[in-house]
Amino acid sequence: MSDFEVPAGVTEFVREHLVGVTEIAEQVGVTKQAVSQWMQRYPEFEALIVVPRYPLFWWPQVQALLKELGLPNLKASASQKTRRGRAGR
């Protein structure tokens, strides 16, 4: 075992800010599929990946990118659902 100890509060801070696709979806109120589509559509997401294998992101950076891209556009999503619902009647 090494002599290195994680400073107090660091683990909690990292857990709070390191997020995956599921956490991003939950935070912004969309599906995991929507987040995956954003990742494919917007190459800016790739630059934010902190841990490539999973992928994991730093939440403050994701928030800033979502704001910059205007995502999620929940008003557009809601109107599409309403139109689909009416069309199906």
FENTA-V212531 format. One record per run of one state. SS is the DSSP state (a for helix, b for strand, c for the rest). FROM is the first residue (numbers start at 1). LEN is the number of residues. Records with the same first field share a line. If there is no record, write none. Layout:
# FENTA-V212531
SS=FROM-LEN  FROM-LEN
This chain:
# FENTA-V212531
c=1-9  20-1  29-3  42-2  52-4  70-4  88-2
a=10-8  21-8  32-10  44-5  59-11  74-14
b=18-2  49-3  56-3
